[in-house]
Amino acid sequence: MATHTISVNVEQDRAVVALKGEHEAYTADKLARHLSALLTEGIDVTVDLRQALFIDSTVVGVLMAANKRAQEAGLDFTIVVGDETGWPVRRLLDVTGLGTQLDIVE
């Protein structure tokens, strides 16, 4: 069984990109391609980290770049965290101050 998955679900004009498990440089490129394609199509994006156990700085860089691109295009880019979000994910968002730069909701 894979320790990481990325799923994309598009309904109307919003896409939900859900990350489950552990994500680092290996999956960051795939995530970047998904986010780029959605933003190019002019679709608002929600990145669901509720079941993400770990993300590294490469994934954070992808999220930051996508957020910047969405802002420039006038699109909504939201990060969702929840009770099942891994402590390392929350810690990275807190320590880096990304919570103030990204639209993060619980």
C-alpha positions in Angstrom: 0.0 0.0 0.0 1.3 3.5 -0.9 2.3 5.8 1.9 1.1 8.8 -0.1 -1.7 9.7 -2.4 -2.8 12.8 -4.2 -6.4 12.9 -5.4 -8.1 15.6 -7.5 -11.8 16.2 -7.5 -13.3 19.0 -9.6 -16.9 20.1 -9.1 -18.2 23.2 -10.9 -15.5 25.8 -10.6 -13.6 24.5 -7.6 -11.0 21.7 -7.3 -10.1 19.8 -4.1 -6.6 18.4 -4.2 -6.3 16.0 -1.2 -3.0 14.8 0.1 -3.0 11.7 2.2 0.1 10.2 4.0 3.6 11.5 3.7 4.7 14.0 1.0 8.2 15.2 0.1 10.2 15.9 -3.0 9.1 12.7 -4.8 5.4 13.8 -4.8 6.0 17.5 -4.9 6.5 17.5 -8.7 3.2 15.6 -9.2 1.4 18.1 -6.9 2.9 21.0 -8.8 1.7 19.7 -12.1 -1.8 19.2 -10.8 -2.0 22.7 -9.2 -0.5 24.3 -12.3 -3.0 22.7 -14.7 -6.0 23.6 -12.4 -4.9 27.2 -12.1 -4.2 27.5 -15.8 -7.8 26.4 -16.4 -8.9 29.2 -14.1 -10.2 26.9 -11.3 -10.3 27.9 -7.6 -8.3 25.3 -5.6 -8.6 23.9 -2.1 -5.7 21.8 -0.9 -7.0 19.3 1.7 -4.3 18.4 4.2 -6.7 16.8 6.7 -5.1 13.4 6.2 -1.6 14.5 5.4 0.9 13.1 8.0 4.0 14.9 6.7 5.0 17.5 4.2 8.5 18.8 3.6 9.9 22.1 2.5 9.6 21.1 -1.2 5.9 20.6 -0.9 5.6 23.9 1.1 7.4 25.6 -1.8 4.9 24.2 -4.3 2.0 25.4 -2.2 3.5 28.9 -1.9 4.1 29.1 -5.6 0.6 28.0 -6.4 -0.8 30.5 -3.9 1.1 33.3 -5.6 0.0 32.2 -9.0 -3.7 32.0 -7.8 -3.5 35.5 -6.3 -2.0 36.9 -9.6 -4.9 35.3 -11.5 -7.6 36.4 -9.1 -8.4 32.9 -8.0 -9.1 31.4 -4.6 -6.4 29.1 -3.0 -7.3 27.6 0.3 -5.5 25.1 2.6 -7.7 22.9 4.8 -6.3 21.2 8.0 -8.2 19.1 10.6 -7.9 16.8 13.6 -6.2 14.1 11.5 -3.6 16.5 10.0 -0.2 15.2 11.2 1.7 17.1 13.9 4.7 17.6 11.5 2.5 19.3 9.0 1.0 21.7 11.6 4.4 22.4 13.1 5.9 23.3 9.7 3.0 25.6 8.9 3.4 27.3 12.3 7.2 27.5 12.5 7.6 29.0 9.0 4.8 31.5 9.5 2.9 30.1 6.5 -0.3 30.4 8.4 -0.2 34.2 7.9 0.7 33.9 4.2 -1.7 31.2 3.1 -5.5 31.0 3.6 -5.7 28.1 6.1 -9.0 26.9 7.5 -10.0 24.1 9.9 
